[in-house]
Amino acid sequence: QLQLVESGGGLVQPGGSLRLSCVASGFRLAYYAIGWFRQAPGKEREGVSCISRAGGTRNYADSVKGRFTISRDNAKNTVYLQMNSLKPEDTAVYYCAADTRNVPTMDFRDYDYWGQGTQVTVSS
């Protein structure tokens, strides 16, 4: 069965850092573009970052550009989201998602497989 599992979330102070991981099982992650999405209470799910199969194409939402970095290690079947200079408005449940297309998008409707999410809370 195809499965994605996120980890690495937690409570961090403003300005702090976290690294989220998304591990795939049941399929080879190298064949999928990956997106990171987040959803805060009362808000719609939004795209945060996405990456192509080989990692050559990477995109970021304007709100996280320069602070977040997406990467992947296909040999480990894992995608990462390094989050630096975290702000309270980054607080949300973060999800990773996979799609068979090579070119990634920031639209959640384009993704076939989803993880369960990991909570990120930025607060002093």
Secondary structure as GFF3:
##gff-version 3
##sequence-region A 1 124
A	DSSP	beta_strand	3	7	.	.	.	ID=ss1
A	DSSP	beta_strand	10	12	.	.	.	ID=ss2
A	DSSP	beta_strand	18	25	.	.	.	ID=ss3
A	DSSP	three_ten_helix	29	31	.	.	.	ID=ss4
A	DSSP	beta_strand	33	39	.	.	.	ID=ss5
A	DSSP	beta_strand	46	51	.	.	.	ID=ss6
A	DSSP	beta_strand	58	60	.	.	.	ID=ss7
A	DSSP	beta_strand	68	73	.	.	.	ID=ss8
A	DSSP	three_ten_helix	74	76	.	.	.	ID=ss9
A	DSSP	beta_strand	78	83	.	.	.	ID=ss10
A	DSSP	three_ten_helix	88	90	.	.	.	ID=ss11
A	DSSP	beta_strand	92	99	.	.	.	ID=ss12
A	DSSP	three_ten_helix	108	110	.	.	.	ID=ss13
A	DSSP	beta_strand	113	114	.	.	.	ID=ss14
A	DSSP	beta_strand	118	122	.	.	.	ID=ss15
###
